[in-house]
């Protein structure tokens, strides 16, 4: 059974490009999400302790955590609608509204124009 996990870490010596390749090519990971630096969400059929051992090779022996998460119960602010799609396809996750509703309207319809300050005749 596939479970969804969140991996986050702090290791300034990690080569992020190599880590991305490690995740992309890992036989332990079915699919993954990486829209925030040093944060991966992924699905895997493997138990969490095996995943820890697997990631030790790529991240090192300190400063990382893997947590099983419920992808249908997430919330927050992400800069891209695409970032939410990964969670949305996992179930009934509601994509939160944009932080700035005027910006969301501007994204859809163009910039919002303010009315002139005085009447033009």
N, C-alpha and C positions, 0 to 999 in steps of 0.2 A: 504494500500500500504506500502510495506517495504521501509524504508529509511536507509541509512548508516550513522552512527555517529562515531565520535572520542571522547573518554573520556580520559582526562588526569588530573592528580591530584598531589598534594604534601601534604602528611600528614604522618609524620614519625611514628605516633602512629597506623596507619592502619596495621592490620595483613593481609599480602598479601595472605596467604593461605586461610584465611576466605573470603577475597574479591574474590579470584578466584572461590571458591565454590559458593559464592553469584551470581556471573556472570553466572557460568555454570548452576545453577539451577533456574535462574530467568525466570519467565513466560513472562517478558517484552522483553527478548532478544531471537531472532531467531537463530542467530549464531554469533560467535565472533572471534576475532584475538587478540593475546597478545604476540608479539615477542619482544616488548620493555618494560622495567620496567615502571610501572605506566602509561601505555598507552594501552587503549583498543579501537579497532574498532569493531563495532557490527551493526547488522541490527535489526530493530524493527519497528512494525507498530504503536507504540505509539508516541504521540507528545512530543516534546523536553521538555516542562515544566513538564509533568508527569514523564519523565525519570529523570529529576533533583530531584524531590521529592523522586523517587524510590531509587536513588543512595545516597541521604542524609543519609539514614539509614545505609549504608555500609561504607561510606567514612567520613561522618561528615558534618558539616554545613559550611565548608570553604575550600578554595584552591582547587577547581575543576572546570572544564569547560567541557561542552558537545557541540560539533559542528557538524552540518550536513556536510557531505563531499561527494564528487563525487569520487567513487571508481575507475572510469575509467580514472581519471586524477591524478595519484599519481606518485611520483618520489622520489628517495633518494638512500641511501646505506644501505642495510640490509645484515647481515652476512650469510643468508641462502636462497637458492632458494625456499625452502618451505614457507618462510615468504611472498614471492611474490605471491604464488599460490592462496591465499585467494582473493587477489585483481583481479588476472587474471581471475578467474572463474566468477567474477561479470560482466565482459564485455570484452572490447578490450584493457585492460591495457597492455602496452608494459613493459616487465620486463627489467629494465635497465641492461646494461652490467656490469660485475664485475669491481670493482675499479682498480684491477690489472690484465690486460689481461694475463700476464705470469702465474699468479696463477690460472686463469681460465683454461688455457691450461694444466697446471700441474695437476689440478683436473681431467681433462678428460684423459690425456695421460701419466701421471706420470711426475716426475721432468724433467725440461728442463736442458740438459747438455750443458755446455759451451764447445766449441772446445778446443783442447789442445793448450797451448800457444806456443809450438814449434812443428815442424813437426817431426814425429816419422818415422824412416826409417828401 
